[in-house]
Amino acid sequence: MSSFSPYDPVPKTNAMHTGSVLLTNNVGLHARPSVKLTQLAKRFGAHIEFALATTGPWVDAKSPVKVMRFKAAKGETLHFRASGADAAEALAAIVALVEGGFAVEAEESSRPSQG
Amino acid sequence: MSENVGIVIVSHSADVARGTALMVEQMVGREVPLGWCGGDPGGGLGTSVEAIMAAIERAWSDAGVAILVDLGGAETNSEMAIEMLESSRREKVVVCEAPVVEGAVMAATEASGGATLDAVRRTAEELSPT
């Protein structure tokens, strides 16, 4: 305790990676984007959370129900934080998904219909 | 790579069951084995044990199968269908207490990440007030 300095670097394994990204797709974080976000988060071992403000409240990005209940509209900023071995990679992939408008709009028209 | 848990949708209405299955396919994708059934052969409302057993067969995964039902007979017939499965399969099939459409999409989202049957059921049931 006495040797603790607020300027000590956080150990790498526990490092918290953060990133924020503006929601630009028309529907915001609605049904399909929520599922895409959850599915992507689940591909990583890292603990991943997000919020509308850097102060939280934070939501587990791997929980389908919590992500689906989270309401965020176009023009709002999503703040992400991730920790764990592949946190940096996870964060980069998630930011890319949001920046790309969840790649949902383009997929809608190209998806073949099912019998 | 292990197989994902399968999802079965049982509604009294063939249209609801088919529509729910379409939502799962289009929102979650096809990594999750999927079966659905609904309606009676005459085109009316209903559920049948045979049709549910066939849907379980289509959605079969060694990781298990989670069934989403709408009302009354959909649940009791699903339980009967499970009882009629061979004993080795019986313990790998569960009926989720969750709304059929939302539950199917949430359960499939969880299943698509390789979650266990228990985790898939818990996610679907997270939708229901306790």
gemmi code that builds the backbone of each chain (N, CA, C; Angstrom):
import gemmi

chains = {
    "A": [
        ("MET", (0.828, -1.194, 0.000), (0.000, 0.000, 0.000), (0.866, 1.249, 0.000)),
        ("SER", (1.908, 1.240, 0.879), (2.742, 2.431, 0.978), (3.587, 2.619, -0.277)),
        ("SER", (3.869, 1.490, -0.973), (4.717, 1.613, -2.158), (3.895, 1.955, -3.402)),
        ("PHE", (2.596, 1.996, -3.261), (1.754, 2.259, -4.430), (1.903, 3.701, -4.914)),
        ("SER", (2.074, 3.840, -6.171), (2.122, 5.178, -6.754), (1.049, 5.282, -7.805)),
        ("PRO", (0.321, 6.339, -7.840), (-0.722, 6.486, -8.859), (-0.147, 6.531, -10.266)),
        ("TYR", (1.157, 6.685, -10.374), (1.758, 6.790, -11.707), (2.302, 5.461, -12.201)),
        ("ASP", (2.153, 4.409, -11.367), (2.603, 3.081, -11.814), (1.781, 2.659, -13.024)),
        ("PRO", (2.456, 2.117, -14.037), (1.673, 1.625, -15.166), (0.843, 0.419, -14.743)),
        ("VAL", (-0.334, 0.298, -15.284), (-1.184, -0.859, -15.000), (-0.526, -2.088, -15.626)),
        ("PRO", (-0.448, -3.212, -14.898), (0.158, -4.410, -15.503), (-0.545, -4.763, -16.823)),
        ("LYS", (0.236, -5.207, -17.778), (-0.294, -5.420, -19.115), (-1.479, -6.374, -19.171)),
        ("THR", (-1.408, -7.447, -18.393), (-2.472, -8.449, -18.473), (-3.822, -7.898, -18.019)),
        ("ASN", (-3.784, -6.915, -17.126), (-5.038, -6.364, -16.629), (-5.409, -5.057, -17.317)),
        ("ALA", (-4.627, -4.681, -18.298), (-4.833, -3.376, -18.912), (-6.256, -3.244, -19.446)),
        ("MET", (-6.844, -2.119, -19.175), (-8.176, -1.821, -19.678), (-8.035, -1.047, -20.984)),
        ("HIS", (-8.549, -1.607, -22.023), (-8.522, -0.916, -23.311), (-9.854, -0.196, -23.490)),
        ("THR", (-9.800, 1.005, -23.967), (-11.044, 1.746, -24.157), (-11.121, 2.320, -25.561)),
        ("GLY", (-12.326, 2.551, -25.990), (-12.532, 3.162, -27.293), (-13.947, 3.691, -27.363)),
        ("SER", (-14.168, 4.671, -28.195), (-15.535, 5.164, -28.353), (-15.819, 5.382, -29.829)),
        ("VAL", (-17.068, 5.235, -30.169), (-17.432, 5.342, -31.577), (-18.858, 5.879, -31.704)),
        ("LEU", (-19.021, 6.767, -32.660), (-20.316, 7.402, -32.901), (-21.219, 6.444, -33.675)),
        ("LEU", (-22.465, 6.341, -33.243), (-23.439, 5.515, -33.973), (-23.911, 6.288, -35.199)),
        ("THR", (-23.621, 5.781, -36.358), (-23.992, 6.504, -37.579), (-25.072, 5.794, -38.386)),
        ("ASN", (-25.328, 4.517, -38.081), (-26.359, 3.833, -38.870), (-27.738, 4.327, -38.467)),
        ("ASN", (-28.662, 4.279, -39.390), (-29.948, 4.941, -39.196), (-30.748, 4.464, -37.993)),
        ("VAL", (-30.723, 3.179, -37.725), (-31.575, 2.678, -36.653), (-30.892, 2.720, -35.291)),
        ("GLY", (-29.609, 3.036, -35.241), (-28.899, 2.998, -33.965), (-28.679, 1.565, -33.519)),
        ("LEU", (-28.568, 1.379, -32.204), (-28.325, 0.025, -31.687), (-29.662, -0.658, -31.465)),
        ("HIS", (-30.297, -1.089, -32.539), (-31.585, -1.759, -32.410), (-31.405, -3.266, -32.561)),
        ("ALA", (-32.462, -3.947, -32.951), (-32.464, -5.407, -32.860), (-31.292, -6.086, -33.573)),
        ("ARG", (-31.200, -5.892, -34.882), (-30.145, -6.616, -35.609), (-28.732, -6.173, -35.209)),
        ("PRO", (-28.502, -4.871, -35.085), (-27.171, -4.461, -34.618), (-26.822, -5.041, -33.245)),
        ("SER", (-27.816, -5.165, -32.369), (-27.557, -5.726, -31.038), (-27.058, -7.163, -31.130)),
        ("VAL", (-27.716, -7.937, -31.982), (-27.313, -9.334, -32.151), (-25.899, -9.407, -32.726)),
        ("LYS", (-25.620, -8.557, -33.709), (-24.279, -8.565, -34.329), (-23.194, -8.211, -33.320)),
        ("LEU", (-23.497, -7.221, -32.502), (-22.520, -6.791, -31.494), (-22.247, -7.918, -30.503)),
        ("THR", (-23.313, -8.558, -30.030), (-23.155, -9.659, -29.076), (-22.353, -10.799, -29.689)),
        ("GLN", (-22.712, -11.148, -30.926), (-22.015, -12.264, -31.580), (-20.530, -11.974, -31.739)),
        ("LEU", (-20.212, -10.743, -32.117), (-18.798, -10.388, -32.298), (-18.070, -10.428, -30.953)),
        ("ALA", (-18.690, -9.850, -29.928), (-18.050, -9.825, -28.604), (-17.750, -11.235, -28.113)),
        ("LYS", (-18.665, -12.168, -28.402), (-18.511, -13.541, -27.940), (-17.344, -14.270, -28.611)),
        ("ARG", (-16.844, -13.733, -29.711), (-15.710, -14.399, -30.363), (-14.408, -14.161, -29.617)),
        ("PHE", (-14.429, -13.251, -28.648), (-13.204, -12.930, -27.937), (-13.280, -13.399, -26.493)),
        ("GLY", (-12.114, -13.686, -25.942), (-12.062, -14.093, -24.547), (-12.179, -12.909, -23.603)),
        ("ALA", (-11.865, -11.731, -24.098), (-11.833, -10.534, -23.257), (-13.192, -10.239, -22.633)),
        ("HIS", (-13.135, -9.571, -21.483), (-14.345, -9.044, -20.865), (-14.623, -7.701, -21.539)),
        ("ILE", (-15.800, -7.556, -22.127), (-16.092, -6.358, -22.920), (-17.378, -5.715, -22.403)),
        ("GLU", (-17.305, -4.419, -22.146), (-18.491, -3.686, -21.692), (-18.638, -2.407, -22.497)),
        ("PHE", (-19.845, -1.882, -22.497), (-20.037, -0.594, -23.161), (-21.079, 0.239, -22.425)),
        ("ALA", (-21.083, 1.537, -22.736), (-21.982, 2.473, -22.060), (-22.162, 3.691, -22.943)),
        ("LEU", (-23.130, 4.523, -22.564), (-23.348, 5.776, -23.308), (-22.479, 6.900, -22.759)),
        ("ALA", (-21.870, 6.680, -21.587), (-20.979, 7.679, -21.007), (-19.788, 6.962, -20.403)),
        ("THR", (-18.667, 7.642, -20.302), (-17.460, 6.995, -19.768), (-17.610, 6.687, -18.280)),
        ("THR", (-18.648, 7.219, -17.683), (-18.899, 6.940, -16.265), (-19.870, 5.767, -16.075)),
        ("GLY", (-20.305, 5.169, -17.183), (-21.259, 4.050, -17.115), (-22.694, 4.547, -17.118)),
        ("PRO", (-23.666, 3.731, -16.760), (-23.536, 2.330, -16.324), (-23.092, 1.402, -17.476)),
        ("TRP", (-22.236, 0.435, -17.123), (-21.646, -0.438, -18.125), (-22.489, -1.688, -18.347)),
        ("VAL", (-22.548, -2.114, -19.587), (-23.348, -3.277, -19.975), (-22.418, -4.340, -20.562)),
        ("ASP", (-22.636, -5.584, -20.169), (-21.840, -6.700, -20.692), (-22.173, -6.915, -22.172)),
        ("ALA", (-21.186, -6.729, -23.028), (-21.417, -6.826, -24.478), (-21.725, -8.252, -24.927)),
        ("LYS", (-21.477, -9.247, -24.057), (-21.723, -10.642, -24.451), (-23.103, -11.139, -24.011)),
        ("SER", (-23.860, -10.308, -23.349), (-25.195, -10.721, -22.895), (-26.248, -10.307, -23.931)),
        ("PRO", (-26.804, -11.265, -24.666), (-27.765, -10.914, -25.718), (-28.923, -10.079, -25.203)),
        ("VAL", (-29.430, -10.437, -24.022), (-30.615, -9.743, -23.502), (-30.264, -8.334, -23.027)),
        ("LYS", (-29.132, -8.191, -22.355), (-28.742, -6.853, -21.862), (-28.411, -5.921, -23.026)),
        ("VAL", (-27.764, -6.462, -24.040), (-27.438, -5.617, -25.194), (-28.723, -5.222, -25.922)),
        ("MET", (-29.650, -6.179, -26.039), (-30.909, -5.893, -26.733), (-31.720, -4.844, -25.973)),
        ("ARG", (-31.627, -4.853, -24.651), (-32.389, -3.878, -23.852), (-31.758, -2.496, -23.874)),
        ("PHE", (-30.515, -2.428, -24.273), (-29.779, -1.171, -24.268), (-30.278, -0.309, -25.427)),
        ("LYS", (-30.694, 0.894, -25.113), (-31.214, 1.756, -26.185), (-30.186, 2.826, -26.533)),
        ("ALA", (-29.839, 2.884, -27.787), (-28.928, 3.926, -28.240), (-29.324, 4.322, -29.648)),
        ("ALA", (-29.459, 5.599, -29.877), (-29.930, 6.089, -31.170), (-28.764, 6.601, -32.009)),
        ("LYS", (-29.053, 6.758, -33.287), (-28.083, 7.375, -34.196), (-27.645, 8.726, -33.616)),
        ("GLY", (-26.340, 8.991, -33.669), (-25.833, 10.258, -33.167), (-25.292, 10.175, -31.746)),
        ("GLU", (-25.623, 9.066, -31.055), (-25.057, 8.887, -29.718), (-23.706, 8.183, -29.846)),
        ("THR", (-22.899, 8.332, -28.799), (-21.573, 7.715, -28.810), (-21.552, 6.515, -27.877)),
        ("LEU", (-21.055, 5.421, -28.394), (-20.882, 4.227, -27.566), (-19.448, 4.192, -27.055)),
        ("HIS", (-19.311, 4.025, -25.762), (-17.981, 3.902, -25.153), (-17.755, 2.441, -24.802)),
        ("PHE", (-16.627, 1.925, -25.210), (-16.313, 0.518, -24.930), (-15.109, 0.424, -24.019)),
        ("ARG", (-15.089, -0.601, -23.195), (-13.888, -0.924, -22.433), (-13.741, -2.435, -22.401)),
        ("ALA", (-12.509, -2.881, -22.526), (-12.257, -4.324, -22.599), (-10.991, -4.662, -21.837)),
        ("SER", (-11.009, -5.825, -21.199), (-9.808, -6.296, -20.518), (-9.642, -7.786, -20.785)),
        ("GLY", (-8.379, -8.221, -20.796), (-8.098, -9.623, -21.094), (-7.071, -9.714, -22.207)),
        ("ALA", (-6.623, -10.926, -22.479), (-5.507, -11.122, -23.404), (-5.769, -10.530, -24.790)),
        ("ASP", (-6.996, -10.715, -25.300), (-7.278, -10.245, -26.663), (-8.132, -8.960, -26.656)),
        ("ALA", (-8.004, -8.169, -25.583), (-8.849, -6.981, -25.433), (-8.644, -5.968, -26.567)),
        ("ALA", (-7.383, -5.739, -26.933), (-7.102, -4.727, -27.959), (-7.718, -5.140, -29.291)),
        ("GLU", (-7.560, -6.421, -29.606), (-8.105, -6.972, -30.851), (-9.639, -6.898, -30.845)),
        ("ALA", (-10.223, -7.244, -29.713), (-11.683, -7.223, -29.577), (-12.212, -5.814, -29.780)),
        ("LEU", (-11.551, -4.868, -29.142), (-11.989, -3.479, -29.214), (-11.905, -2.962, -30.652)),
        ("ALA", (-10.813, -3.295, -31.328), (-10.642, -2.842, -32.714), (-11.750, -3.412, -33.596)),
        ("ALA", (-12.079, -4.689, -33.395), (-13.102, -5.342, -34.217), (-14.477, -4.727, -33.953)),
        ("ILE", (-14.761, -4.440, -32.697), (-16.072, -3.884, -32.334), (-16.227, -2.460, -32.854)),
        ("VAL", (-15.173, -1.667, -32.706), (-15.230, -0.294, -33.226), (-15.438, -0.330, -34.747)),
        ("ALA", (-14.769, -1.253, -35.409), (-14.939, -1.378, -36.861), (-16.368, -1.772, -37.224)),
        ("LEU", (-16.968, -2.641, -36.416), (-18.353, -3.065, -36.677), (-19.307, -1.874, -36.573)),
        ("VAL", (-19.150, -1.094, -35.517), (-20.041, 0.056, -35.317), (-19.795, 1.099, -36.403)),
        ("GLU", (-18.521, 1.364, -36.681), (-18.188, 2.353, -37.726), (-18.742, 1.939, -39.073)),
        ("GLY", (-18.786, 0.648, -39.310), (-19.307, 0.139, -40.576), (-20.826, 0.042, -40.606)),
        ("GLY", (-21.490, 0.627, -39.612), (-22.957, 0.592, -39.572), (-23.475, -0.815, -39.339)),
        ("PHE", (-22.663, -1.654, -38.677), (-23.027, -3.033, -38.332), (-23.185, -3.916, -39.572)),
        ("ALA", (-22.793, -3.428, -40.711), (-22.882, -4.206, -41.957), (-24.238, -4.851, -42.105)),
        ("VAL", (-25.254, -4.189, -41.575), (-26.597, -4.755, -41.594), (-27.363, -4.325, -42.834)),
        ("GLU", (-27.324, -3.052, -43.101), (-28.137, -2.516, -44.193), (-27.868, -3.197, -45.535)),
        ("ALA", (-26.587, -3.422, -45.827), (-26.228, -4.020, -47.106), (-26.689, -5.464, -47.196)),
        ("GLU", (-26.690, -6.114, -46.023), (-26.996, -7.543, -46.011), (-28.482, -7.831, -46.246)),
        ("GLU", (-29.311, -6.909, -45.804), (-30.749, -7.133, -45.875), (-31.229, -7.530, -47.265)),
        ("SER", (-30.774, -6.782, -48.256), (-31.292, -6.998, -49.604), (-30.643, -8.191, -50.290)),
        ("SER", (-29.426, -8.560, -49.832), (-28.727, -9.628, -50.539), (-29.038, -11.008, -49.973)),
        ("ARG", (-29.692, -11.018, -48.818), (-29.952, -12.299, -48.161), (-31.037, -13.088, -48.921)),
        ("PRO", (-30.754, -14.311, -49.301), (-31.787, -15.083, -49.993), (-32.948, -15.430, -49.056)),
        ("SER", (-34.121, -15.473, -49.593), (-35.265, -15.791, -48.743), (-35.323, -17.285, -48.483)),
        ("GLN", (-35.889, -17.631, -47.352), (-35.914, -19.026, -46.913), (-37.278, -19.658, -47.123)),
        ("GLY", (-37.279, -20.934, -47.437), (-38.533, -21.642, -47.583), (-39.000, -22.245, -46.288)),
    ],
    "B": [
        ("MET", (-14.020, -28.142, -33.620), (-14.981, -27.159, -33.126), (-16.286, -27.847, -32.740)),
        ("SER", (-16.787, -27.485, -31.581), (-17.992, -28.152, -31.098), (-19.237, -27.595, -31.779)),
        ("GLU", (-20.252, -28.414, -31.814), (-21.509, -28.037, -32.455), (-22.302, -27.087, -31.558)),
        ("ASN", (-23.027, -26.170, -32.148), (-23.854, -25.251, -31.364), (-25.166, -25.907, -30.943)),
        ("VAL", (-25.692, -25.451, -29.831), (-27.013, -25.876, -29.366), (-28.059, -25.541, -30.434)),
        ("GLY", (-29.002, -26.443, -30.653), (-30.060, -26.215, -31.628), (-31.266, -25.530, -30.997)),
        ("ILE", (-32.060, -24.867, -31.840), (-33.245, -24.151, -31.368), (-34.480, -24.694, -32.091)),
        ("VAL", (-35.542, -24.979, -31.316), (-36.810, -25.405, -31.909), (-37.895, -24.405, -31.529)),
        ("ILE", (-38.690, -24.011, -32.506), (-39.767, -23.046, -32.303), (-41.096, -23.772, -32.469)),
        ("VAL", (-41.935, -23.704, -31.433), (-43.241, -24.370, -31.486), (-44.333, -23.334, -31.236)),
        ("SER", (-45.163, -23.109, -32.247), (-46.282, -22.184, -32.083), (-47.571, -22.868, -32.521)),
        ("HIS", (-48.697, -22.362, -32.076), (-49.976, -22.858, -32.579), (-50.168, -22.471, -34.036)),
        ("SER", (-49.477, -21.425, -34.449), (-49.633, -20.914, -35.806), (-48.400, -21.233, -36.645)),
        ("ALA", (-48.619, -21.850, -37.808), (-47.507, -22.140, -38.712), (-46.828, -20.841, -39.139)),
        ("ASP", (-47.615, -19.794, -39.327), (-47.045, -18.513, -39.757), (-46.138, -17.908, -38.691)),
        ("VAL", (-46.574, -18.004, -37.431), (-45.735, -17.468, -36.349), (-44.436, -18.269, -36.259)),
        ("ALA", (-44.562, -19.602, -36.340), (-43.367, -20.449, -36.224), (-42.401, -20.189, -37.380)),
        ("ARG", (-42.944, -20.121, -38.589), (-42.095, -19.897, -39.760), (-41.481, -18.492, -39.720)),
        ("GLY", (-42.289, -17.513, -39.339), (-41.803, -16.135, -39.252), (-40.711, -15.984, -38.196)),
        ("THR", (-40.890, -16.668, -37.076), (-39.879, -16.612, -36.028), (-38.581, -17.260, -36.511)),
        ("ALA", (-38.719, -18.385, -37.203), (-37.533, -19.060, -37.741), (-36.805, -18.152, -38.741)),
        ("LEU", (-37.558, -17.419, -39.546), (-36.942, -16.477, -40.490), (-36.185, -15.379, -39.755)),
        ("MET", (-36.788, -14.881, -38.680), (-36.090, -13.851, -37.900), (-34.776, -14.378, -37.350)),
        ("VAL", (-34.802, -15.598, -36.835), (-33.578, -16.188, -36.285), (-32.530, -16.327, -37.386)),
        ("GLU", (-32.956, -16.832, -38.537), (-31.990, -17.036, -39.626), (-31.395, -15.720, -40.102)),
        ("GLN", (-32.238, -14.703, -40.204), (-31.752, -13.445, -40.762), (-31.006, -12.591, -39.739)),
        ("MET", (-31.370, -12.702, -38.475), (-30.691, -11.884, -37.471), (-29.456, -12.568, -36.911)),
        ("VAL", (-29.534, -13.861, -36.717), (-28.450, -14.575, -36.043), (-27.562, -15.304, -37.048)),
        ("GLY", (-28.176, -15.831, -38.107), (-27.397, -16.572, -39.088), (-27.728, -18.039, -39.046)),
        ("ARG", (-26.930, -18.805, -39.762), (-27.267, -20.230, -39.893), (-26.307, -21.149, -39.150)),
        ("GLU", (-25.564, -20.579, -38.205), (-24.645, -21.447, -37.440), (-25.395, -22.246, -36.387)),
        ("VAL", (-26.675, -21.917, -36.217), (-27.465, -22.574, -35.179), (-28.474, -23.509, -35.839)),
        ("PRO", (-28.414, -24.816, -35.506), (-29.409, -25.745, -36.066), (-30.810, -25.304, -35.643)),
        ("LEU", (-31.740, -25.319, -36.601), (-33.056, -24.726, -36.342), (-34.170, -25.642, -36.823)),
        ("GLY", (-35.192, -25.790, -35.997), (-36.388, -26.529, -36.403), (-37.608, -25.764, -35.947)),
        ("TRP", (-38.688, -25.874, -36.693), (-39.904, -25.183, -36.255), (-41.116, -25.978, -36.679)),
        ("CYS", (-42.225, -25.769, -35.976), (-43.477, -26.393, -36.368), (-44.626, -25.608, -35.762)),
        ("GLY", (-45.776, -25.722, -36.400), (-46.950, -25.035, -35.894), (-48.143, -25.303, -36.781)),
        ("GLY", (-49.318, -25.207, -36.187), (-50.550, -25.404, -36.944), (-50.920, -26.867, -37.074)),
        ("ASP", (-52.159, -27.111, -37.479), (-52.566, -28.495, -37.731), (-52.590, -28.737, -39.248)),
        ("PRO", (-52.654, -30.007, -39.654), (-52.547, -30.305, -41.090), (-53.626, -29.615, -41.934)),
        ("GLY", (-54.774, -29.310, -41.338), (-55.852, -28.663, -42.076), (-55.668, -27.168, -42.263)),
        ("GLY", (-54.582, -26.637, -41.747), (-54.324, -25.219, -41.906), (-54.785, -24.385, -40.727)),
        ("GLY", (-55.375, -25.042, -39.717), (-55.830, -24.316, -38.532), (-54.735, -24.191, -37.496)),
        ("LEU", (-55.127, -23.720, -36.333), (-54.176, -23.578, -35.238), (-54.015, -24.901, -34.510)),
        ("GLY", (-52.810, -25.152, -34.012), (-52.593, -26.357, -33.229), (-51.127, -26.711, -33.126)),
        ("THR", (-50.846, -27.673, -32.259), (-49.486, -28.208, -32.181), (-49.607, -29.716, -32.085)),
        ("SER", (-48.586, -30.418, -32.546), (-48.645, -31.872, -32.436), (-47.311, -32.432, -31.982)),
        ("VAL", (-47.422, -33.502, -31.196), (-46.229, -34.139, -30.651), (-45.326, -34.638, -31.778)),
        ("GLU", (-45.932, -35.222, -32.816), (-45.139, -35.764, -33.932), (-44.350, -34.656, -34.625)),
        ("ALA", (-45.042, -33.533, -34.880), (-44.366, -32.430, -35.567), (-43.239, -31.864, -34.706)),
        ("ILE", (-43.466, -31.811, -33.389), (-42.424, -31.291, -32.500), (-41.227, -32.237, -32.490)),
        ("MET", (-41.508, -33.552, -32.484), (-40.402, -34.516, -32.517), (-39.595, -34.380, -33.806)),
        ("ALA", (-40.291, -34.145, -34.907), (-39.589, -33.971, -36.191), (-38.748, -32.695, -36.177)),
        ("ALA", (-39.280, -31.633, -35.551), (-38.528, -30.377, -35.470), (-37.282, -30.544, -34.598)),
        ("ILE", (-37.424, -31.305, -33.509), (-36.257, -31.590, -32.650), (-35.207, -32.346, -33.451)),
        ("GLU", (-35.675, -33.291, -34.260), (-34.758, -34.077, -35.095), (-33.988, -33.168, -36.070)),
        ("ARG", (-34.701, -32.216, -36.679), (-34.046, -31.298, -37.625), (-33.028, -30.398, -36.943)),
        ("ALA", (-33.334, -30.009, -35.708), (-32.467, -29.068, -35.000), (-31.432, -29.796, -34.147)),
        ("TRP", (-31.362, -31.136, -34.290), (-30.569, -31.894, -33.336), (-29.100, -31.476, -33.315)),
        ("SER", (-28.589, -31.390, -32.107), (-27.174, -31.122, -31.887), (-26.775, -31.911, -30.661)),
        ("ASP", (-25.568, -32.455, -30.658), (-25.112, -33.183, -29.473), (-24.937, -32.247, -28.285)),
        ("ALA", (-24.877, -30.940, -28.561), (-24.793, -29.956, -27.472), (-26.159, -29.726, -26.834)),
        ("GLY", (-27.217, -30.228, -27.490), (-28.556, -30.107, -26.942), (-29.464, -29.251, -27.798)),
        ("VAL", (-30.739, -29.211, -27.398), (-31.749, -28.452, -28.137), (-32.599, -27.669, -27.126)),
        ("ALA", (-32.791, -26.387, -27.406), (-33.662, -25.544, -26.579), (-34.943, -25.286, -27.355)),
        ("ILE", (-36.096, -25.537, -26.708), (-37.392, -25.346, -27.367), (-38.051, -24.083, -26.843)),
        ("LEU", (-38.559, -23.263, -27.769), (-39.324, -22.072, -27.413), (-40.768, -22.324, -27.826)),
        ("VAL", (-41.699, -22.069, -26.920), (-43.114, -22.382, -27.174), (-43.975, -21.148, -26.973)),
        ("ASP", (-45.178, -21.165, -27.573), (-46.062, -20.029, -27.278), (-46.995, -20.323, -26.097)),
        ("LEU", (-48.092, -21.021, -26.321), (-49.087, -21.138, -25.251), (-49.499, -22.585, -24.999)),
        ("GLY", (-49.954, -22.834, -23.784), (-50.634, -24.075, -23.409), (-50.116, -25.340, -24.038)),
        ("GLY", (-50.853, -25.825, -25.061), (-50.543, -27.105, -25.674), (-49.156, -27.153, -26.299)),
        ("ALA", (-48.646, -26.013, -26.704), (-47.299, -25.998, -27.278), (-46.303, -26.479, -26.237)),
        ("GLU", (-46.541, -26.087, -24.991), (-45.637, -26.495, -23.919), (-45.869, -27.948, -23.523)),
        ("THR", (-47.139, -28.318, -23.302), (-47.389, -29.694, -22.856), (-47.018, -30.698, -23.946)),
        ("ASN", (-47.305, -30.357, -25.208), (-46.921, -31.268, -26.295), (-45.401, -31.338, -26.459)),
        ("SER", (-44.723, -30.235, -26.185), (-43.253, -30.261, -26.262), (-42.692, -31.169, -25.172)),
        ("GLU", (-43.283, -31.069, -23.972), (-42.825, -31.936, -22.881), (-43.087, -33.403, -23.217)),
        ("MET", (-44.235, -33.649, -23.860), (-44.551, -35.025, -24.266), (-43.570, -35.513, -25.341)),
        ("ALA", (-43.243, -34.633, -26.264), (-42.283, -34.992, -27.319), (-40.923, -35.344, -26.714)),
        ("ILE", (-40.516, -34.579, -25.706), (-39.233, -34.853, -25.045), (-39.277, -36.223, -24.373)),
        ("GLU", (-40.410, -36.515, -23.717), (-40.549, -37.805, -23.040), (-40.471, -38.982, -24.004)),
        ("MET", (-40.882, -38.735, -25.253), (-40.880, -39.820, -26.230), (-39.537, -39.996, -26.936)),
        ("LEU", (-38.594, -39.111, -26.676), (-37.262, -39.265, -27.268), (-36.537, -40.427, -26.611)),
        ("GLU", (-35.536, -40.967, -27.304), (-34.745, -42.009, -26.670), (-34.023, -41.404, -25.467)),
        ("SER", (-33.800, -42.239, -24.456), (-33.369, -41.719, -23.156), (-32.066, -40.930, -23.234)),
        ("SER", (-31.165, -41.321, -24.157), (-29.884, -40.606, -24.237), (-30.070, -39.169, -24.718)),
        ("ARG", (-31.145, -38.923, -25.448), (-31.389, -37.580, -25.971), (-32.241, -36.736, -25.030)),
        ("ARG", (-33.071, -37.422, -24.254), (-34.071, -36.734, -23.440), (-33.487, -35.637, -22.562)),
        ("GLU", (-32.331, -35.943, -21.947), (-31.767, -34.970, -20.999), (-31.081, -33.807, -21.697)),
        ("LYS", (-30.997, -33.878, -23.017), (-30.348, -32.790, -23.759), (-31.350, -31.844, -24.409)),
        ("VAL", (-32.619, -31.969, -24.045), (-33.636, -31.088, -24.623), (-34.385, -30.383, -23.494)),
        ("VAL", (-34.511, -29.066, -23.594), (-35.231, -28.310, -22.562), (-36.258, -27.382, -23.201)),
        ("VAL", (-37.338, -27.138, -22.450), (-38.319, -26.130, -22.858), (-38.005, -24.856, -22.068)),
        ("CYS", (-37.830, -23.746, -22.786), (-37.492, -22.483, -22.131), (-38.764, -21.737, -21.749)),
        ("GLU", (-38.763, -21.139, -20.590), (-39.891, -20.295, -20.185), (-39.593, -18.874, -20.634)),
        ("ALA", (-39.957, -18.607, -21.869), (-39.638, -17.304, -22.462), (-40.619, -17.028, -23.591)),
        ("PRO", (-40.825, -15.761, -23.917), (-41.676, -15.449, -25.073), (-41.065, -16.037, -26.345)),
        ("VAL", (-41.927, -16.566, -27.227), (-41.418, -17.413, -28.317), (-40.526, -16.649, -29.297)),
        ("VAL", (-40.938, -15.475, -29.731), (-40.149, -14.771, -30.752), (-38.843, -14.224, -30.153)),
        ("GLU", (-38.987, -13.422, -29.111), (-37.801, -12.821, -28.499), (-36.876, -13.900, -27.939)),
        ("GLY", (-37.501, -14.908, -27.317), (-36.718, -15.985, -26.726), (-35.915, -16.747, -27.773)),
        ("ALA", (-36.532, -16.992, -28.931), (-35.835, -17.734, -29.984), (-34.626, -16.948, -30.495)),
        ("VAL", (-34.801, -15.653, -30.698), (-33.689, -14.841, -31.206), (-32.580, -14.736, -30.161)),
        ("MET", (-32.953, -14.518, -28.906), (-31.939, -14.395, -27.842), (-31.223, -15.729, -27.606)),
        ("ALA", (-31.997, -16.809, -27.572), (-31.402, -18.136, -27.369), (-30.452, -18.468, -28.507)),
        ("ALA", (-30.865, -18.141, -29.736), (-30.015, -18.443, -30.893), (-28.745, -17.593, -30.880)),
        ("THR", (-28.888, -16.335, -30.438), (-27.697, -15.473, -30.346), (-26.697, -16.075, -29.367)),
        ("GLU", (-27.207, -16.510, -28.223), (-26.334, -17.149, -27.222), (-25.733, -18.432, -27.795)),
        ("ALA", (-26.575, -19.232, -28.456), (-26.106, -20.513, -29.000), (-25.053, -20.316, -30.085)),
        ("SER", (-25.174, -19.248, -30.850), (-24.243, -19.037, -31.970), (-22.825, -18.798, -31.486)),
        ("GLY", (-22.675, -18.420, -30.211), (-21.341, -18.228, -29.652), (-20.777, -19.490, -29.023)),
        ("GLY", (-21.487, -20.619, -29.200), (-20.982, -21.888, -28.689), (-21.327, -22.150, -27.228)),
        ("ALA", (-22.333, -21.426, -26.703), (-22.693, -21.577, -25.290), (-23.305, -22.953, -25.015)),
        ("THR", (-23.288, -23.343, -23.737), (-23.909, -24.605, -23.323), (-25.431, -24.473, -23.350)),
        ("LEU", (-26.112, -25.632, -23.319), (-27.575, -25.637, -23.306), (-28.107, -24.853, -22.105)),
        ("ASP", (-27.453, -25.011, -20.959), (-27.902, -24.318, -19.755), (-27.782, -22.797, -19.926)),
        ("ALA", (-26.686, -22.353, -20.524), (-26.491, -20.914, -20.743), (-27.504, -20.379, -21.749)),
        ("VAL", (-27.814, -21.181, -22.769), (-28.803, -20.774, -23.776), (-30.170, -20.612, -23.114)),
        ("ARG", (-30.530, -21.568, -22.284), (-31.819, -21.478, -21.607), (-31.865, -20.264, -20.672)),
        ("ARG", (-30.785, -20.044, -19.924), (-30.765, -18.911, -18.995), (-30.913, -17.587, -19.728)),
        ("THR", (-30.285, -17.480, -20.880), (-30.402, -16.244, -21.664), (-31.842, -16.030, -22.123)),
        ("ALA", (-32.469, -17.071, -22.640), (-33.874, -16.946, -23.073), (-34.760, -16.568, -21.890)),
        ("GLU", (-34.519, -17.169, -20.745), (-35.378, -16.955, -19.591), (-35.094, -15.638, -18.887)),
        ("GLU", (-33.981, -15.016, -19.242), (-33.671, -13.686, -18.706), (-34.726, -12.665, -19.180)),
        ("LEU", (-35.429, -12.997, -20.257), (-36.440, -12.118, -20.802), (-37.691, -12.072, -19.948)),
        ("SER", (-37.936, -13.150, -19.204), (-39.178, -13.245, -18.447), (-38.990, -12.664, -17.059)),
        ("PRO", (-39.971, -11.892, -16.578), (-39.887, -11.416, -15.204), (-39.967, -12.600, -14.249)),
        ("THR", (-39.188, -12.581, -13.182), (-39.182, -13.723, -12.266), (-40.133, -13.499, -11.098)),
    ],
}
model = gemmi.Model(1)
for chain_id, residues in chains.items():
    chain = gemmi.Chain(chain_id)
    for i, (resn, *xyz) in enumerate(residues, 1):
        res = gemmi.Residue()
        res.name, res.seqid = resn, gemmi.SeqId(i, " ")
        for name, pos in zip(("N", "CA", "C"), xyz):
            atom = gemmi.Atom()
            atom.name, atom.element = name, gemmi.Element(name[0])
            atom.pos, atom.b_iso = gemmi.Position(*pos), 0.0
            res.add_atom(atom)
        chain.add_residue(res)
    model.add_chain(chain)
structure = gemmi.Structure()
structure.add_model(model)
structure.setup_entities()
